[in-house]
Amino acid sequence: MDELIGYSATRVVELLRGGEISVDDTLAALAARIAEVDGEVNALPVHCFERAHARAREIDARNSTLAGLPVAIKDLNDVAGVPTSSGCPAYKDYVPAESDLTVARIEVSGGVVYAKSNTPEFGSGANTFNEVFGATRNPYDLTRTVGGSSGGAAAALATGMAWLAQGSDLGGSLRTPASFCGVSSLRPSPGLFARGGSQPHEVYAQNGPMARDLADLALFADAMAGPSSLAGLSKPHGGDEFRRAAAAARKPLRVAVSPDLGIADTSDEVRALFAAVVEKLAGDGIGVEHGQPELEASHRAFDVLRGLGYAIDFESGFDDIRDRIKPENVWNIEFGLGLDAARIRAGLAAQGEVFAAASRFMQDFDLLVCPAAIVTPFPVEERYVGYGAGLPWSEYYRWLAIVYAITVTTLPVITLPFGRTAEGLPFGVQLIGKPHGECELFAFAAHLEQLFGWDPAPRDPVRR
Protein backbone atom coordinates (compact mmCIF):
# COMPACT_ATOMS: atom_id res chain seq x y z
CA MET A 1 0.00 0.00 0.00
CA ASP A 2 2.86 2.41 0.74
CA GLU A 3 4.22 1.78 -2.75
CA LEU A 4 0.82 2.51 -4.28
CA ILE A 5 0.60 5.87 -2.49
CA GLY A 6 3.93 6.85 -4.06
CA TYR A 7 2.75 6.17 -7.61
CA SER A 8 1.55 8.97 -9.86
CA ALA A 9 -2.14 9.27 -10.68
CA THR A 10 -1.31 8.38 -14.28
CA ARG A 11 0.36 5.15 -13.18
CA VAL A 12 -2.50 4.19 -10.84
CA VAL A 13 -4.99 4.70 -13.68
CA GLU A 14 -2.91 2.38 -15.87
CA LEU A 15 -2.99 -0.27 -13.14
CA LEU A 16 -6.75 0.12 -12.68
CA ARG A 17 -7.41 -0.04 -16.38
CA GLY A 18 -5.27 -3.16 -16.71
CA GLY A 19 -7.02 -4.89 -13.83
CA GLU A 20 -3.79 -5.23 -11.83
CA ILE A 21 -5.36 -3.42 -8.88
CA SER A 22 -8.94 -2.58 -7.89
CA VAL A 23 -10.57 0.64 -6.75
CA ASP A 24 -10.97 -1.02 -3.35
CA ASP A 25 -7.18 -1.37 -3.22
CA THR A 26 -6.71 2.34 -3.86
CA LEU A 27 -9.30 3.30 -1.26
CA ALA A 28 -7.65 1.04 1.34
CA ALA A 29 -4.28 2.65 0.62
CA LEU A 30 -5.74 6.14 1.02
CA ALA A 31 -7.57 5.27 4.22
CA ALA A 32 -4.32 3.97 5.72
CA ARG A 33 -2.38 7.07 4.64
CA ILE A 34 -5.04 9.41 6.03
CA ALA A 35 -4.94 7.58 9.37
CA GLU A 36 -1.15 7.93 9.36
CA VAL A 37 -0.71 11.64 8.61
CA ASP A 38 -3.94 13.64 8.61
CA GLY A 39 -4.05 14.00 12.37
CA GLU A 40 -1.19 16.46 11.99
CA VAL A 41 -2.16 18.14 8.72
CA ASN A 42 -5.99 18.24 8.86
CA ALA A 43 -6.48 18.31 5.11
CA LEU A 44 -9.42 15.92 4.62
CA PRO A 45 -11.91 16.35 7.48
CA VAL A 46 -14.89 14.67 5.75
CA HIS A 47 -14.71 11.07 4.50
CA CYS A 48 -17.22 9.11 2.42
CA PHE A 49 -15.50 5.77 1.90
CA GLU A 50 -18.72 3.76 2.04
CA ARG A 51 -20.12 5.84 -0.80
CA ALA A 52 -16.82 5.46 -2.67
CA HIS A 53 -16.81 1.65 -2.41
CA ALA A 54 -20.39 1.57 -3.70
CA ARG A 55 -19.48 3.86 -6.56
CA ALA A 56 -16.46 1.69 -7.40
CA ARG A 57 -18.74 -1.19 -8.33
CA GLU A 58 -20.31 0.96 -11.08
CA ILE A 59 -17.07 2.03 -12.80
CA ASP A 60 -16.11 0.82 -16.26
CA ALA A 61 -12.35 1.12 -15.84
CA ARG A 62 -11.54 0.47 -19.49
CA ASN A 63 -13.82 3.17 -20.86
CA SER A 64 -13.41 6.14 -18.59
CA THR A 65 -10.66 8.72 -18.27
CA LEU A 66 -9.99 8.15 -14.56
CA ALA A 67 -10.83 4.41 -14.47
CA GLY A 68 -12.08 4.56 -10.88
CA LEU A 69 -9.27 6.66 -9.46
CA PRO A 70 -10.25 8.21 -6.09
CA VAL A 71 -10.54 12.02 -6.13
CA ALA A 72 -10.80 14.50 -3.25
CA ILE A 73 -13.44 17.24 -3.60
CA LYS A 74 -13.23 20.69 -2.03
CA ASP A 75 -15.73 21.41 0.73
CA LEU A 76 -17.33 24.18 -1.32
CA ASN A 77 -18.65 21.73 -3.92
CA ASP A 78 -21.76 19.62 -3.44
CA VAL A 79 -21.42 15.83 -3.42
CA ALA A 80 -24.74 14.02 -3.17
CA GLY A 81 -25.29 12.62 0.31
CA VAL A 82 -22.07 14.07 1.75
CA PRO A 83 -21.98 17.09 4.11
CA THR A 84 -20.90 20.40 2.53
CA SER A 85 -20.21 22.95 5.24
CA SER A 86 -18.26 25.49 3.14
CA GLY A 87 -16.25 25.94 6.35
CA CYS A 88 -19.15 27.84 7.95
CA PRO A 89 -20.89 26.84 11.22
CA ALA A 90 -24.22 27.95 9.75
CA TYR A 91 -23.96 25.17 7.14
CA LYS A 92 -22.20 22.41 9.07
CA ASP A 93 -25.28 20.14 8.91
CA TYR A 94 -26.11 20.77 5.24
CA VAL A 95 -26.21 17.58 3.14
CA PRO A 96 -27.03 18.13 -0.56
CA ALA A 97 -29.28 15.72 -2.40
CA GLU A 98 -27.48 16.22 -5.71
CA SER A 99 -23.89 16.70 -6.80
CA ASP A 100 -22.95 19.91 -8.59
CA LEU A 101 -21.89 19.99 -12.24
CA THR A 102 -18.18 19.77 -11.43
CA VAL A 103 -18.54 16.66 -9.28
CA ALA A 104 -20.97 15.08 -11.75
CA ARG A 105 -18.45 15.56 -14.56
CA ILE A 106 -15.65 14.01 -12.50
CA GLU A 107 -17.81 11.00 -11.68
CA VAL A 108 -18.93 10.54 -15.29
CA SER A 109 -15.22 10.55 -16.17
CA GLY A 110 -14.58 7.65 -13.78
CA GLY A 111 -13.54 9.51 -10.65
CA VAL A 112 -14.54 8.14 -7.24
CA VAL A 113 -15.14 10.69 -4.49
CA TYR A 114 -13.84 9.53 -1.09
CA ALA A 115 -13.23 12.75 0.90
CA LYS A 116 -13.90 16.48 1.12
CA SER A 117 -10.91 18.80 1.52
CA ASN A 118 -10.73 21.64 4.03
CA THR A 119 -11.26 25.26 2.99
CA PRO A 120 -11.56 28.63 4.72
CA GLU A 121 -15.13 29.81 5.27
CA PHE A 122 -16.74 30.36 1.84
CA GLY A 123 -13.23 30.03 0.38
CA SER A 124 -12.23 33.50 1.57
CA GLY A 125 -8.88 34.77 2.82
CA ALA A 126 -6.22 32.43 1.40
CA ASN A 127 -5.46 30.81 4.78
CA THR A 128 -7.24 27.49 5.30
CA PHE A 129 -8.91 27.61 8.70
CA ASN A 130 -12.54 27.68 9.79
CA GLU A 131 -14.77 27.30 12.85
CA VAL A 132 -16.05 23.88 11.75
CA PHE A 133 -12.87 21.85 11.19
CA GLY A 134 -10.00 24.09 12.30
CA ALA A 135 -6.79 24.88 10.44
CA THR A 136 -4.95 22.90 7.79
CA ARG A 137 -1.19 22.91 8.32
CA ASN A 138 1.62 22.91 5.80
CA PRO A 139 3.31 19.50 5.57
CA TYR A 140 6.68 21.18 4.93
CA ASP A 141 6.39 23.00 8.25
CA LEU A 142 3.38 22.39 10.46
CA THR A 143 3.63 25.88 11.95
CA ARG A 144 2.91 27.46 8.53
CA THR A 145 -0.20 27.94 6.43
CA VAL A 146 -1.03 25.97 3.29
CA GLY A 147 -2.60 29.08 1.80
CA GLY A 148 -6.09 28.84 0.44
CA SER A 149 -8.71 28.38 -0.34
CA SER A 150 -7.92 24.97 -1.85
CA GLY A 151 -5.51 24.41 1.04
CA GLY A 152 -6.80 21.03 2.13
CA ALA A 153 -6.56 19.80 -1.46
CA ALA A 154 -2.93 20.93 -1.79
CA ALA A 155 -1.88 19.44 1.54
CA ALA A 156 -3.59 16.14 0.75
CA LEU A 157 -1.67 15.89 -2.51
CA ALA A 158 1.66 16.81 -0.94
CA THR A 159 1.33 14.14 1.75
CA GLY A 160 0.03 11.32 -0.43
CA MET A 161 -3.55 11.41 0.88
CA ALA A 162 -4.73 12.13 -2.67
CA TRP A 163 -3.60 11.39 -6.20
CA LEU A 164 -5.87 14.09 -7.60
CA ALA A 165 -7.80 16.84 -5.85
CA GLN A 166 -10.38 19.27 -7.22
CA GLY A 167 -10.11 22.90 -6.20
CA SER A 168 -11.48 26.28 -7.19
CA ASP A 169 -10.08 29.75 -7.71
CA LEU A 170 -11.50 33.27 -7.45
CA GLY A 171 -8.52 35.18 -6.09
CA GLY A 172 -5.71 32.62 -6.28
CA SER A 173 -7.38 29.74 -4.45
CA LEU A 174 -5.78 27.14 -6.71
CA ARG A 175 -2.51 28.99 -7.18
CA THR A 176 -1.53 30.11 -3.67
CA PRO A 177 -1.90 26.65 -2.03
CA ALA A 178 -0.19 24.95 -4.97
CA SER A 179 2.76 27.29 -4.47
CA PHE A 180 2.86 26.88 -0.68
CA CYS A 181 2.62 23.05 -0.81
CA GLY A 182 4.77 22.20 -3.83
CA VAL A 183 2.03 20.85 -6.12
CA SER A 184 0.54 21.89 -9.46
CA SER A 185 -2.76 23.46 -10.48
CA LEU A 186 -4.60 24.78 -13.51
CA ARG A 187 -6.83 27.82 -13.34
CA PRO A 188 -8.71 27.44 -16.65
CA SER A 189 -10.19 29.84 -19.14
CA PRO A 190 -13.90 30.49 -18.52
CA GLY A 191 -16.12 27.73 -19.87
CA LEU A 192 -13.46 25.03 -20.10
CA PHE A 193 -14.86 23.30 -17.02
CA ALA A 194 -18.64 23.62 -16.90
CA ARG A 195 -20.14 25.07 -13.73
CA GLY A 196 -23.65 25.92 -12.61
CA GLY A 197 -24.81 27.65 -9.45
CA SER A 198 -26.31 31.07 -8.89
CA GLN A 199 -23.93 32.78 -11.36
CA PRO A 200 -23.72 30.47 -14.40
CA HIS A 201 -21.92 33.04 -16.58
CA GLU A 202 -19.24 33.77 -13.95
CA VAL A 203 -15.76 34.32 -15.40
CA TYR A 204 -13.89 35.00 -12.14
CA ALA A 205 -14.58 31.92 -9.98
CA GLN A 206 -13.39 28.76 -11.72
CA ASN A 207 -13.14 25.12 -10.69
CA GLY A 208 -9.89 23.41 -11.56
CA PRO A 209 -7.63 20.39 -11.13
CA MET A 210 -4.72 19.98 -8.71
CA ALA A 211 -2.10 17.24 -8.86
CA ARG A 212 1.44 16.33 -7.84
CA ASP A 213 2.94 16.83 -11.32
CA LEU A 214 2.03 18.09 -14.75
CA ALA A 215 1.17 14.74 -16.38
CA ASP A 216 -1.33 14.06 -13.60
CA LEU A 217 -2.68 17.60 -13.90
CA ALA A 218 -3.29 17.07 -17.61
CA LEU A 219 -5.05 13.77 -16.90
CA PHE A 220 -7.40 15.45 -14.44
CA ALA A 221 -7.95 18.45 -16.73
CA ASP A 222 -9.04 16.09 -19.51
CA ALA A 223 -11.44 14.41 -17.08
CA MET A 224 -12.98 17.72 -15.95
CA ALA A 225 -13.27 19.43 -19.34
CA GLY A 226 -16.20 19.33 -21.70
CA PRO A 227 -19.49 20.98 -22.54
CA SER A 228 -22.73 20.86 -20.58
CA SER A 229 -26.21 21.99 -21.57
CA LEU A 230 -26.71 22.95 -17.90
CA ALA A 231 -23.83 25.45 -17.83
CA GLY A 232 -23.95 29.12 -18.73
CA LEU A 233 -20.48 28.85 -20.30
CA SER A 234 -19.01 25.67 -21.76
CA LYS A 235 -16.68 24.57 -24.54
CA PRO A 236 -16.10 21.39 -26.54
CA HIS A 237 -13.11 19.28 -25.57
CA GLY A 238 -11.04 16.78 -27.50
CA GLY A 239 -10.89 13.96 -24.93
CA ASP A 240 -7.17 13.61 -24.26
CA GLU A 241 -5.87 16.86 -25.75
CA PHE A 242 -4.21 18.08 -22.54
CA ARG A 243 -2.41 14.78 -21.96
CA ARG A 244 -1.13 14.86 -25.53
CA ALA A 245 0.02 18.45 -25.12
CA ALA A 246 1.83 17.72 -21.85
CA ALA A 247 3.54 14.72 -23.46
CA ALA A 248 4.87 16.92 -26.27
CA ALA A 249 7.01 19.39 -24.31
CA ARG A 250 7.91 22.61 -26.14
CA LYS A 251 10.42 25.25 -25.16
CA PRO A 252 8.79 28.69 -25.05
CA LEU A 253 10.65 31.09 -27.31
CA ARG A 254 9.70 34.40 -25.76
CA VAL A 255 8.42 35.00 -22.23
CA ALA A 256 7.61 38.10 -20.23
CA VAL A 257 8.67 38.04 -16.58
CA SER A 258 7.58 40.21 -13.69
CA PRO A 259 8.15 39.87 -9.94
CA ASP A 260 5.11 42.01 -9.06
CA LEU A 261 2.94 42.55 -12.20
CA GLY A 262 3.47 46.25 -11.58
CA ILE A 263 0.82 46.28 -8.83
CA ALA A 264 1.91 43.97 -5.98
CA ASP A 265 4.15 44.51 -2.94
CA THR A 266 6.36 41.46 -3.44
CA SER A 267 8.67 40.59 -0.53
CA ASP A 268 12.46 40.70 -0.87
CA GLU A 269 12.64 36.94 -0.30
CA VAL A 270 10.23 36.19 -3.14
CA ARG A 271 11.99 38.67 -5.43
CA ALA A 272 15.30 36.86 -4.84
CA LEU A 273 13.73 33.45 -5.48
CA PHE A 274 12.07 34.72 -8.65
CA ALA A 275 15.31 36.30 -9.88
CA ALA A 276 16.90 32.84 -9.74
CA VAL A 277 14.00 31.48 -11.80
CA VAL A 278 14.48 34.20 -14.43
CA GLU A 279 18.21 33.49 -14.59
CA LYS A 280 17.54 29.81 -15.20
CA LEU A 281 15.03 30.58 -17.94
CA ALA A 282 17.55 32.78 -19.72
CA GLY A 283 20.25 30.16 -19.26
CA ASP A 284 18.03 27.69 -21.10
CA GLY A 285 18.09 29.91 -24.17
CA ILE A 286 14.57 31.28 -23.68
CA GLY A 287 14.06 34.88 -24.74
CA VAL A 288 13.23 36.75 -21.52
CA GLU A 289 11.81 40.26 -21.37
CA HIS A 290 10.82 42.14 -18.23
CA GLY A 291 7.31 43.55 -18.34
CA GLN A 292 3.60 42.98 -17.90
CA PRO A 293 0.31 44.27 -19.27
CA GLU A 294 -1.28 47.34 -17.70
CA LEU A 295 -3.19 45.89 -14.73
CA GLU A 296 -3.87 48.86 -12.47
CA ALA A 297 -7.61 48.68 -13.19
CA SER A 298 -7.73 45.10 -11.89
CA HIS A 299 -8.17 46.37 -8.32
CA ARG A 300 -11.37 48.22 -9.23
CA ALA A 301 -12.69 45.36 -11.27
CA PHE A 302 -11.96 42.66 -8.74
CA ASP A 303 -13.24 44.56 -5.71
CA VAL A 304 -16.58 45.33 -7.30
CA LEU A 305 -17.33 42.09 -9.11
CA ARG A 306 -16.11 39.93 -6.22
CA GLY A 307 -18.31 41.90 -3.84
CA LEU A 308 -21.26 41.62 -6.20
CA GLY A 309 -20.81 37.86 -6.30
CA TYR A 310 -20.92 37.63 -2.52
CA ALA A 311 -24.09 39.72 -2.47
CA ILE A 312 -25.80 37.46 -5.03
CA ASP A 313 -24.85 34.28 -3.18
CA PHE A 314 -25.59 35.38 0.39
CA GLU A 315 -28.22 38.13 0.31
CA SER A 316 -31.04 35.68 1.00
CA GLY A 317 -30.97 34.76 4.69
CA PHE A 318 -27.91 36.87 5.48
CA ASP A 319 -29.46 38.40 8.59
CA ASP A 320 -30.22 34.92 9.96
CA ILE A 321 -26.60 33.73 9.80
CA ARG A 322 -24.66 36.98 10.15
CA ASP A 323 -23.51 36.20 13.71
CA ARG A 324 -22.10 32.83 12.58
CA ILE A 325 -19.94 34.20 9.74
CA LYS A 326 -16.37 35.44 10.19
CA PRO A 327 -16.01 39.24 10.08
CA GLU A 328 -14.12 39.29 6.79
CA ASN A 329 -17.10 37.67 5.08
CA VAL A 330 -19.62 39.92 6.81
CA TRP A 331 -17.67 42.85 5.36
CA ASN A 332 -17.58 41.20 1.91
CA ILE A 333 -21.32 40.64 1.80
CA GLU A 334 -22.19 44.10 3.12
CA PHE A 335 -19.80 45.70 0.62
CA GLY A 336 -21.52 43.84 -2.22
CA LEU A 337 -25.02 44.70 -1.01
CA GLY A 338 -24.03 48.36 -0.83
CA LEU A 339 -22.79 48.65 -4.43
CA ASP A 340 -24.69 51.12 -6.57
CA ALA A 341 -25.27 50.90 -10.31
CA ALA A 342 -22.58 53.43 -11.17
CA ARG A 343 -19.89 51.50 -9.32
CA ILE A 344 -20.98 48.20 -10.86
CA ARG A 345 -20.79 49.74 -14.33
CA ALA A 346 -17.32 51.07 -13.53
CA GLY A 347 -16.21 47.65 -12.30
CA LEU A 348 -17.42 45.96 -15.47
CA ALA A 349 -15.70 48.59 -17.60
CA ALA A 350 -12.46 48.07 -15.64
CA GLN A 351 -12.65 44.33 -16.25
CA GLY A 352 -13.00 44.96 -19.98
CA GLU A 353 -10.02 47.31 -19.88
CA VAL A 354 -7.82 44.70 -18.16
CA PHE A 355 -8.94 41.89 -20.43
CA ALA A 356 -8.17 43.93 -23.55
CA ALA A 357 -4.74 45.00 -22.26
CA ALA A 358 -3.76 41.45 -21.28
CA SER A 359 -5.00 39.91 -24.53
CA ARG A 360 -3.02 42.43 -26.59
CA PHE A 361 0.08 41.93 -24.46
CA MET A 362 0.01 38.14 -24.82
CA GLN A 363 0.02 38.34 -28.62
CA ASP A 364 3.78 38.96 -28.36
CA PHE A 365 4.68 36.30 -25.79
CA ASP A 366 4.35 32.57 -25.28
CA LEU A 367 4.06 33.03 -21.52
CA LEU A 368 3.86 35.64 -18.81
CA VAL A 369 5.74 34.35 -15.75
CA CYS A 370 5.44 35.71 -12.21
CA PRO A 371 5.43 34.46 -8.61
CA ALA A 372 2.28 32.74 -7.35
CA ALA A 373 2.43 34.62 -4.03
CA ILE A 374 4.16 37.77 -2.78
CA VAL A 375 5.29 36.03 0.43
CA THR A 376 6.42 32.56 1.43
CA PRO A 377 4.19 30.44 3.73
CA PHE A 378 3.45 32.47 6.86
CA PRO A 379 2.45 31.31 10.39
CA VAL A 380 -0.87 29.50 10.34
CA GLU A 381 -2.20 31.64 13.21
CA GLU A 382 -1.91 34.84 11.12
CA ARG A 383 -5.41 35.17 9.61
CA TYR A 384 -4.06 36.95 6.55
CA VAL A 385 -0.96 38.88 5.54
CA GLY A 386 -1.06 42.14 7.49
CA TYR A 387 -3.52 40.99 10.13
CA GLY A 388 -0.98 41.23 12.95
CA ALA A 389 -0.11 44.75 11.84
CA GLY A 390 -3.74 45.84 12.06
CA LEU A 391 -4.73 45.75 8.37
CA PRO A 392 -8.52 46.29 8.30
CA TRP A 393 -11.05 43.76 7.01
CA SER A 394 -11.57 45.87 3.89
CA GLU A 395 -7.97 45.17 2.83
CA TYR A 396 -7.63 41.55 3.93
CA TYR A 397 -7.25 40.11 0.43
CA ARG A 398 -5.07 42.89 -0.99
CA TRP A 399 -1.94 40.73 -0.58
CA LEU A 400 -3.44 38.50 -3.30
CA ALA A 401 -3.20 41.15 -6.04
CA ILE A 402 -0.54 39.14 -7.88
CA VAL A 403 -3.09 36.38 -8.44
CA TYR A 404 -6.39 38.25 -8.57
CA ALA A 405 -5.10 40.59 -11.27
CA ILE A 406 -4.66 37.51 -13.47
CA THR A 407 -8.17 36.38 -12.51
CA VAL A 408 -9.48 39.62 -14.04
CA THR A 409 -7.62 38.94 -17.30
CA THR A 410 -9.33 35.50 -17.57
CA LEU A 411 -6.06 34.08 -18.97
CA PRO A 412 -5.31 30.40 -18.18
CA VAL A 413 -2.65 29.73 -15.54
CA ILE A 414 -0.63 26.67 -14.57
CA THR A 415 1.19 26.91 -11.25
CA LEU A 416 4.27 24.74 -10.72
CA PRO A 417 6.89 24.52 -7.95
CA PHE A 418 10.19 25.95 -9.21
CA GLY A 419 12.32 26.00 -6.09
CA ARG A 420 12.61 26.18 -2.30
CA THR A 421 13.16 28.89 0.24
CA ALA A 422 16.17 28.88 2.57
CA GLU A 423 13.94 27.06 5.09
CA GLY A 424 13.06 24.35 2.55
CA LEU A 425 9.51 25.57 1.84
CA PRO A 426 8.18 25.31 -1.71
CA PHE A 427 8.21 28.29 -4.06
CA GLY A 428 5.70 28.29 -6.92
CA VAL A 429 5.40 30.30 -10.12
CA GLN A 430 2.43 31.28 -12.28
CA LEU A 431 2.79 30.33 -15.95
CA ILE A 432 0.19 32.47 -17.71
CA GLY A 433 -0.84 31.56 -21.23
CA LYS A 434 -2.57 33.18 -24.17
CA PRO A 435 -6.37 33.56 -24.14
CA HIS A 436 -7.96 30.09 -24.30
CA GLY A 437 -4.49 28.63 -24.85
CA GLU A 438 -4.46 25.69 -22.46
CA CYS A 439 -2.93 23.19 -24.89
CA GLU A 440 0.08 25.38 -25.65
CA LEU A 441 0.33 26.20 -21.95
CA PHE A 442 0.60 22.51 -21.03
CA ALA A 443 3.32 21.96 -23.64
CA PHE A 444 5.37 24.93 -22.42
CA ALA A 445 4.85 23.95 -18.79
CA ALA A 446 6.10 20.43 -19.55
CA HIS A 447 9.40 21.82 -20.79
CA LEU A 448 9.78 24.05 -17.74
CA GLU A 449 8.87 21.27 -15.33
CA GLN A 450 11.75 19.25 -16.79
CA LEU A 451 14.06 22.26 -16.56
CA PHE A 452 13.37 22.91 -12.86
CA GLY A 453 13.09 19.25 -11.82
CA TRP A 454 10.78 19.22 -8.78
CA ASP A 455 10.43 15.87 -6.94
CA PRO A 456 6.65 15.14 -6.62
CA ALA A 457 7.02 12.24 -4.16
CA PRO A 458 4.63 12.39 -1.17
CA ARG A 459 6.22 13.66 2.01
CA ASP A 460 5.65 13.08 5.69
CA PRO A 461 4.67 16.17 7.71
CA VAL A 462 7.54 18.03 9.37
CA ARG A 463 7.29 19.90 12.67
CA ARG A 464 9.97 22.59 12.88
Secondary structure by P-SEA (a helix, b strand, c coil): ccccccccaaaaaaaaaaccccaaaaaaaaaaaaacccccccccccccaaaaaaaaaacccccccccccbbbbcccccccccccccccccccccccccccaaaaaaaaacccccbbbbbcccccccbbbcccccbbbbcccccccccccaaaaaaaaaaccccccccccccccccaaaaacccccccccccccccccccccccccccccccccaaaaaaaaaaaccccccccbbbbbccaaaaaaaaacccccbbbbbcccccccccaaaaaaaaaaaaaaaaaccbbbbbbccccaaaaaaaaaaaaaaaaacccccccccccccaaaaaaaaaaaaccaaaaaaaaaaaaaaaaaaaaaaccccbbbbbccccccccccccccccccccccccccccccccaaaaaacbbbbbbbccccccbbbbbbbbccccccaaaaaaaaaaaaaaacccccccccccc
